[in-house]
Amino acid sequence: MLGDPADLTAADHLDGAREMAAAGRPFLAHLLAEEAVRRTVDPATAAGIRAAFPDPDPNGDRLTCPPATSSTP
């Protein structure tokens, strides 16, 4: 079982990003890569990570869930 998520490193997040990219989940890969960037101190490395895992939907046109509806008769 995973311990404290705060203990994960940038490398851990990059590994997850690669796994998500390989699984065809580009948005999750991007989110994990962004967390890796947040934990990276070198600006050049951070830029490289962002270039490798760009936002698959830069216009923000992500699908959203419809609002919840009441099932009460």
URUR-V94341 format. One record per helix or strand of 2 or more residues. SS is the DSSP state (A for helix, B for strand). FROM is the first residue (numbers start at 1). TO is the last residue. Records with the same first field share a line. If there is no record, write none. Layout:
SS->FROM-TO  FROM-TO
This chain:
A->5-7  10-22  26-38  43-52
